[in-house]
């Protein structure tokens, strides 16, 4: 299968570590990378194998340079798609390209400027809920914030739609939990079907589709202009002049909820915890925020919050929410002296690449100056993948960064954050989630 022999991790070793892999696979991955080098193969049982890599050049090769020779695995194109449909994240080939071309203009920087005030309003509303002099888990706050930012930016929800938004959030999170179990315990998939677990999750996701269909129909039948993302998606036209039908629109909206809510809430929480653990860095953010005028537009403020942005970028290096990606070779290919047969599955660990001693000095340290604005991005872009790489790089990367800069600057401007934690706790699911993010907030 391979021209050069790469180390193999046996199925016996995988089974022997099954319980810890189910809880958190990252230490198992790290042990094997340290033992076997930057690329190794894992036997997964039933004759299945997968290549794991933290070779940044290999990642670029698959995701960017030779991306046409690779496709996303069934994990995304089928397993995730059965719950969220065939949107930008889960579709492949011509369908993906057609959708990407249609939707891309809605996320252009100029278009996003019209949503900035909406994003800022949601952030300020949500942070009012944080009690002063109290210690709370900040993750649920960030999760609610990120979901409401997507919901309000998408279809300008109002307080009267609060229950609808909460229900959509519950369904989105429930579907992801079910999928994680299916991925981590493939040998129990028969049980998930027989017990009705998958059927119940599909019933929930159909409820979400019905809710979104009602929202879309109401919008189609109204004569109002909202200038939100739904307006942009409804009026976007394919090359032949046609528009998206409701089913495709729902697929894309569900993907925006999944991709735009979870990854952002994770990154915001990790950033907040890291700032609490590093008060001197937090004070530098506060100095930047306090010296920035209040009477300029949010977009002008974002441009001035350079150090705040560096902190977020460094948090996403240490704790990338999209901490891995996978590809399947759809034709024979070569990378250096590695021969990759059609059908080969490769998992790229961004988590490991972002902490690789060959790429980063003192990689486990939280050092926002790695991303100082005077440093040319070319110095680290080949081994920094916060939003993926290549044509399938996250379409909402600018949206997410604007939101996160406004959220962290608002949070640090309003509160002094501290913690009794000694480290950042993580829970790797479909995305890298924070755990036990207990922080104390005192009004400034």
C-alpha positions as CSV (number, residue, x, y, z in Angstrom):
1,X,0.0,0.0,0.0
2,X,2.9,2.4,0.8
3,X,6.2,2.9,-0.8
4,X,8.0,3.5,2.4
5,X,7.0,1.5,5.4
6,X,5.3,3.6,8.1
7,X,4.9,2.4,11.7
8,X,1.7,0.5,12.5
9,X,-0.4,0.8,15.6
10,X,-2.1,-2.6,16.1
11,X,-5.9,-3.1,16.5
12,X,-5.0,-4.9,19.8
13,X,-3.4,-1.7,21.1
14,X,-6.4,0.3,20.0
15,X,-8.7,-2.1,21.9
16,X,-6.5,-2.1,24.9
17,X,-6.8,1.7,25.1
18,X,-10.5,1.8,24.0
19,X,-11.8,3.3,27.3
20,X,-9.3,6.2,27.4
21,X,-9.6,6.8,23.6
22,X,-13.4,7.1,24.1
23,X,-12.9,9.7,26.9
24,X,-10.1,11.6,25.2
25,X,-8.1,10.3,22.2
26,X,-5.5,13.1,22.1
27,X,-3.0,11.6,24.7
28,X,-3.1,8.3,22.7
29,X,-2.5,10.1,19.5
30,X,0.4,12.1,21.1
31,X,2.1,9.0,22.5
32,X,2.0,7.4,19.1
33,X,3.3,10.6,17.3
34,X,6.2,10.8,19.8
35,X,7.0,7.1,19.4
36,X,6.5,6.7,15.7
37,X,7.1,10.1,14.2
38,X,4.9,12.5,12.3
39,X,3.0,9.9,10.3
40,X,1.7,6.4,11.4
41,X,-1.0,4.0,10.5
42,X,-3.7,2.6,12.8
43,X,-5.5,-0.7,12.4
44,X,-9.2,-0.1,13.2
45,X,-10.5,-3.6,12.8
46,X,-12.5,-5.4,10.1
47,X,-9.5,-4.8,7.8
48,X,-9.9,-1.0,8.1
49,X,-6.9,1.2,8.6
50,X,-6.3,5.0,8.7
51,X,-3.1,7.1,8.4
52,X,-2.6,9.7,11.2
53,X,-0.4,12.7,10.4
54,X,1.0,15.8,12.0
55,X,3.1,16.5,9.0
56,X,2.1,20.1,8.0
57,X,3.4,19.6,4.5
58,X,1.2,16.5,4.1
59,X,-1.8,18.5,5.4
60,X,-1.2,21.3,2.8
61,X,-0.7,18.7,0.1
62,X,-4.1,17.1,0.7
63,X,-6.1,20.2,1.7
64,X,-4.7,22.6,-0.8
65,X,-2.1,21.6,-3.4
66,X,-3.7,18.3,-4.5
67,X,-7.2,18.8,-3.0
68,X,-8.9,17.4,-6.1
69,X,-7.5,14.0,-5.4
70,X,-9.1,13.9,-2.0
71,X,-12.6,13.9,-0.6
72,X,-14.0,14.2,2.9
73,X,-14.7,10.9,4.6
74,X,-18.1,9.3,5.2
75,X,-17.9,10.7,8.8
76,X,-18.8,14.1,7.3
77,X,-20.4,13.3,4.0
78,X,-22.8,10.6,5.4
79,X,-22.7,10.4,9.2
80,X,-23.0,14.1,9.9
81,X,-25.1,14.7,6.7
82,X,-27.8,12.4,7.9
83,X,-28.5,14.9,10.7
84,X,-27.7,18.3,9.1
85,X,-28.2,17.6,5.4
86,X,-26.0,18.3,2.4
87,X,-24.7,21.8,3.1
88,X,-21.3,23.4,2.5
89,X,-19.6,21.3,5.3
90,X,-21.0,17.9,4.1
91,X,-21.4,18.2,0.4
92,X,-18.7,17.2,-2.1
93,X,-17.7,17.6,-5.8
94,X,-19.8,19.7,-8.1
95,X,-22.6,20.2,-5.6
96,X,-20.1,21.7,-3.1
97,X,-18.5,23.9,-5.7
98,X,-21.9,25.2,-6.9
99,X,-23.0,26.0,-3.3
100,X,-19.7,27.6,-2.4
101,X,-19.9,30.0,-5.4
102,X,-23.4,30.9,-4.5
103,X,-22.9,31.5,-0.8
104,X,-19.4,33.0,-0.7
105,X,-20.6,36.6,-1.5
106,X,-22.8,36.6,1.6
107,X,-19.6,36.3,3.7
108,X,-17.6,39.0,1.9
109,X,-16.1,41.5,4.4
110,X,-18.3,44.4,3.0
111,X,-21.5,42.3,3.5
112,X,-20.5,41.4,7.0
113,X,-20.1,45.1,8.0
114,X,-23.9,45.3,7.9
115,X,-24.1,42.6,10.6
116,X,-21.5,44.0,13.0
117,X,-24.0,46.1,15.0
118,X,-26.3,43.1,15.4
119,X,-23.3,41.0,16.6
120,X,-22.3,43.7,19.1
121,X,-25.8,44.0,20.5
122,X,-26.1,40.3,21.1
123,X,-22.7,40.2,22.9
124,X,-23.6,43.1,25.2
125,X,-27.0,41.5,26.0
126,X,-25.5,38.1,26.9
127,X,-22.6,39.5,29.0
128,X,-25.2,41.4,31.1
129,X,-26.2,38.0,32.4
130,X,-22.8,37.4,34.0
131,X,-23.1,38.2,37.7
132,X,-20.3,40.3,39.3
133,X,-18.2,38.7,42.0
134,X,-19.5,35.3,41.0
135,X,-17.7,32.2,39.9
136,X,-19.4,30.5,37.0
137,X,-18.7,28.1,34.1
138,X,-18.3,30.5,31.2
139,X,-18.9,27.9,28.5
140,X,-22.7,27.9,28.6
141,X,-22.6,31.7,28.4
142,X,-20.4,31.6,25.3
143,X,-22.4,28.8,23.8
144,X,-25.7,30.8,24.1
145,X,-23.9,33.9,22.8
146,X,-22.5,32.2,19.7
147,X,-25.8,30.5,18.9
148,X,-27.8,33.8,19.3
149,X,-25.2,35.7,17.1
150,X,-25.7,33.1,14.3
151,X,-29.5,33.2,14.8
152,X,-29.8,36.9,14.8
153,X,-27.4,37.4,11.9
154,X,-29.2,34.7,10.0
155,X,-32.8,35.7,10.4
156,X,-32.9,38.6,12.9
157,X,-34.7,36.7,15.6
158,X,-36.5,38.7,18.3
159,X,-37.2,38.0,21.9
160,X,-40.6,36.6,21.0
161,X,-38.8,33.8,19.1
162,X,-36.6,33.0,22.1
163,X,-38.2,29.5,22.7
164,X,-37.8,28.7,19.0
165,X,-34.1,29.6,19.2
166,X,-33.6,27.6,22.4
167,X,-35.3,24.6,20.8
168,X,-33.0,24.8,17.7
169,X,-30.0,25.1,19.9
170,X,-31.1,22.0,21.9
171,X,-31.6,19.9,18.8
172,X,-28.3,21.0,17.3
173,X,-26.4,20.0,20.4
174,X,-28.4,16.7,20.8
175,X,-27.6,15.6,17.3
176,X,-23.9,16.3,17.8
177,X,-23.8,14.2,21.0
178,X,-25.5,11.3,19.2
179,X,-23.0,11.5,16.3
180,X,-20.0,11.5,18.7
181,X,-21.2,8.3,20.3
182,X,-21.6,6.7,16.9
183,X,-18.1,7.8,15.8
184,X,-16.3,6.8,19.0
185,X,-18.2,3.5,19.4
186,X,-18.7,2.1,15.8
187,X,-19.0,-1.4,17.2
188,X,-22.2,-0.3,18.9
189,X,-23.8,1.2,15.8
190,X,-26.2,-1.8,15.5
191,X,-27.4,-1.1,19.0
192,X,-27.9,2.6,18.3
193,X,-30.2,1.6,15.4
194,X,-32.0,-1.2,17.3
195,X,-32.6,0.8,20.5
196,X,-34.1,3.7,18.5
197,X,-31.5,6.2,19.4
198,X,-30.7,7.1,15.8
199,X,-34.4,7.2,14.9
200,X,-35.1,9.6,17.9
201,X,-32.3,11.9,16.8
202,X,-33.5,11.9,13.2
203,X,-37.0,12.8,14.6
204,X,-35.4,15.8,16.4
205,X,-33.6,17.0,13.4
206,X,-36.8,16.8,11.3
207,X,-38.4,19.1,14.0
208,X,-35.5,21.6,13.4
209,X,-36.1,21.4,9.6
210,X,-39.8,22.1,10.1
211,X,-39.1,25.1,12.3
212,X,-36.6,26.5,9.8
213,X,-39.1,25.8,6.9
214,X,-41.7,27.9,8.7
215,X,-39.2,30.8,9.2
216,X,-38.2,30.6,5.5
217,X,-41.8,30.6,4.3
218,X,-42.7,33.5,6.5
219,X,-39.8,35.4,5.1
220,X,-40.6,34.5,1.5
221,X,-44.2,35.8,2.0
222,X,-43.2,39.1,3.7
223,X,-42.4,42.2,1.8
224,X,-39.8,43.4,4.3
225,X,-36.1,43.7,3.8
226,X,-34.0,42.6,6.7
227,X,-30.5,42.7,5.3
228,X,-29.6,39.6,7.3
229,X,-27.9,36.4,6.0
230,X,-31.3,34.8,5.2
231,X,-32.1,37.7,2.9
232,X,-28.8,37.3,1.2
233,X,-29.3,33.5,0.8
234,X,-32.8,33.9,-0.5
235,X,-31.8,36.4,-3.2
236,X,-28.5,34.6,-4.2
237,X,-28.9,33.2,-7.7
238,X,-27.2,30.3,-9.5
239,X,-25.6,30.8,-12.9
240,X,-28.9,29.9,-14.6
241,X,-30.8,32.5,-12.6
242,X,-32.5,30.1,-10.2
243,X,-32.5,30.3,-6.4
244,X,-32.0,27.8,-3.6
245,X,-35.2,25.7,-2.8
246,X,-36.3,25.4,0.9
247,X,-34.6,22.0,1.4
248,X,-31.2,23.3,0.3
249,X,-31.6,26.5,2.3
250,X,-32.4,24.5,5.4
251,X,-29.3,22.3,4.8
252,X,-27.1,25.4,4.6
253,X,-28.7,27.1,7.7
254,X,-28.3,23.9,9.8
255,X,-24.6,23.8,8.7
256,X,-24.2,27.5,9.7
257,X,-25.6,26.7,13.1
258,X,-23.3,23.7,13.6
259,X,-20.2,25.3,12.2
260,X,-20.8,28.9,13.3
261,X,-22.0,28.2,16.9
262,X,-19.9,25.4,18.4
263,X,-16.4,26.3,17.1
264,X,-16.8,29.9,18.1
265,X,-18.1,29.2,21.6
266,X,-15.2,26.8,22.1
267,X,-12.6,29.4,21.0
268,X,-14.2,32.1,23.1
269,X,-14.2,30.0,26.2
270,X,-10.6,28.8,25.7
271,X,-9.5,32.5,25.2
272,X,-11.3,33.6,28.3
273,X,-9.7,30.8,30.4
274,X,-6.2,31.5,29.1
275,X,-6.6,35.2,29.9
276,X,-7.7,34.3,33.4
277,X,-4.7,32.1,33.8
278,X,-2.4,34.9,32.5
279,X,-3.5,38.1,34.2
280,X,-0.5,40.1,32.8
281,X,-1.7,39.3,29.3
282,X,-5.3,40.1,30.2
283,X,-4.2,43.5,31.5
284,X,-2.6,44.2,28.1
285,X,-5.9,43.5,26.4
286,X,-7.7,45.7,28.9
287,X,-5.2,48.5,28.2
288,X,-5.8,48.2,24.5
289,X,-9.6,48.2,25.0
290,X,-9.7,51.1,27.5
291,X,-7.5,53.3,25.2
292,X,-9.8,52.7,22.2
293,X,-12.5,55.4,21.8
294,X,-16.2,54.4,22.3
295,X,-17.5,56.8,19.7
296,X,-16.1,55.0,16.7
297,X,-17.8,52.2,14.8
298,X,-17.5,48.6,15.8
299,X,-15.5,47.9,12.6
300,X,-13.1,50.7,13.4
301,X,-12.8,49.3,16.9
302,X,-12.0,45.8,15.6
303,X,-9.2,47.2,13.5
304,X,-7.7,48.7,16.6
305,X,-8.0,45.6,18.8
306,X,-4.8,44.1,17.4
307,X,-3.5,42.5,20.6
308,X,-7.0,41.1,21.4
309,X,-6.9,39.4,18.0
310,X,-3.4,38.0,18.7
311,X,-4.7,36.4,22.0
312,X,-7.6,34.8,20.1
313,X,-5.2,33.5,17.4
314,X,-2.9,32.1,20.0
315,X,-5.8,30.4,21.9
316,X,-6.8,28.8,18.6
317,X,-3.3,27.6,18.1
318,X,-3.2,25.9,21.4
319,X,-6.8,24.7,21.3
320,X,-8.1,24.6,17.7
321,X,-11.9,24.0,17.9
322,X,-11.6,22.0,14.6
323,X,-8.7,20.0,16.0
324,X,-8.6,17.4,13.2
325,X,-9.7,16.8,9.6
326,X,-10.0,13.8,7.5
327,X,-9.7,13.0,3.8
328,X,-10.0,9.9,1.6
329,X,-7.9,9.5,-1.5
330,X,-10.3,9.3,-4.5
331,X,-7.4,8.4,-6.8
332,X,-3.8,7.1,-6.4
333,X,-1.4,9.8,-5.2
334,X,2.1,10.4,-3.9
335,X,3.4,12.6,-1.1
336,X,7.2,12.6,-1.0
337,X,8.1,8.9,-0.7
338,X,4.7,7.9,0.4
339,X,2.4,6.1,-2.1
340,X,-1.2,6.6,-1.3
341,X,-3.6,4.2,-2.9
342,X,-7.2,5.2,-3.9
343,X,-9.4,4.6,-0.8
344,X,-6.7,5.5,1.8
345,X,-8.1,7.4,4.8
346,X,-5.9,10.1,6.3
347,X,-6.6,12.0,9.5
348,X,-4.7,15.3,10.0
349,X,-4.2,16.4,13.6
350,X,-4.2,20.2,13.7
351,X,-3.9,19.9,17.5
352,X,-0.5,18.2,17.1
353,X,0.7,20.5,14.2
354,X,-0.1,23.5,16.3
355,X,2.1,22.2,19.1
356,X,4.9,20.7,17.0
357,X,8.3,21.5,18.4
358,X,9.6,21.7,14.8
359,X,7.3,24.6,14.0
360,X,6.9,26.5,17.3
361,X,9.3,27.8,19.9
362,X,8.1,26.7,23.4
363,X,4.9,25.4,21.8
364,X,2.9,24.7,25.0
365,X,3.3,28.3,26.2
366,X,0.5,30.9,25.7
367,X,2.3,33.7,23.8
368,X,0.1,36.0,21.8
369,X,3.2,37.8,20.4
370,X,3.7,34.8,18.0
371,X,1.0,36.6,16.0
372,X,2.2,40.2,16.4
373,X,1.0,42.3,13.5
374,X,4.6,43.1,12.4
375,X,5.3,39.4,11.8
376,X,4.7,38.3,8.2
377,X,1.9,35.6,8.2
378,X,4.0,33.6,5.8
379,X,6.3,32.8,8.7
380,X,3.7,30.5,10.3
381,X,0.9,30.1,7.7
382,X,2.2,26.7,6.5
383,X,1.6,25.2,10.0
384,X,-1.3,27.2,11.3
385,X,-4.8,25.9,10.5
386,X,-7.4,27.6,12.7
387,X,-10.0,27.6,10.0
388,X,-8.7,24.7,7.8
389,X,-6.9,25.2,4.5
390,X,-7.4,25.3,0.8
391,X,-10.7,25.7,-1.1
392,X,-12.6,24.2,1.8
393,X,-11.3,26.7,4.4
394,X,-14.2,27.8,6.7
395,X,-16.4,30.3,4.7
396,X,-17.2,32.1,8.0
397,X,-13.7,32.8,9.1
398,X,-14.0,36.6,9.0
399,X,-17.5,36.5,10.6
400,X,-16.1,34.4,13.4
401,X,-13.0,36.5,14.0
402,X,-15.1,39.8,14.1
403,X,-17.4,38.2,16.6
404,X,-14.6,36.9,18.8
405,X,-12.7,40.2,18.8
406,X,-15.8,42.1,19.8
407,X,-16.7,39.4,22.5
408,X,-13.3,39.2,24.1
409,X,-12.8,43.0,24.1
410,X,-16.2,43.6,25.6
411,X,-15.7,40.9,28.2
412,X,-12.3,42.2,29.4
413,X,-13.4,45.8,29.2
414,X,-16.3,45.0,31.6
415,X,-14.8,42.4,33.9
416,X,-11.5,41.4,35.6
417,X,-11.4,37.6,35.1
418,X,-9.6,35.3,37.5
419,X,-9.6,31.5,38.2
420,X,-8.5,28.8,40.6
421,X,-7.8,26.5,37.7
422,X,-4.2,25.5,37.0
423,X,-4.7,24.3,33.5
424,X,-7.2,24.2,30.7
425,X,-9.5,21.2,30.7
426,X,-10.5,19.8,27.3
427,X,-13.1,17.4,26.0
428,X,-12.5,16.4,22.3
429,X,-15.8,15.6,20.6
430,X,-16.6,16.5,17.0
431,X,-14.9,19.8,18.0
432,X,-12.4,20.4,20.8
433,X,-14.6,21.5,23.7
434,X,-13.6,23.2,26.9
435,X,-14.6,21.6,30.2
436,X,-14.9,23.0,33.8
437,X,-14.3,26.5,32.6
438,X,-14.9,28.0,36.0
439,X,-14.0,31.7,36.1
440,X,-14.6,34.5,38.6
441,X,-15.9,37.9,37.2
442,X,-15.5,41.2,39.0
443,X,-16.7,44.5,37.5
444,X,-14.0,46.8,36.5
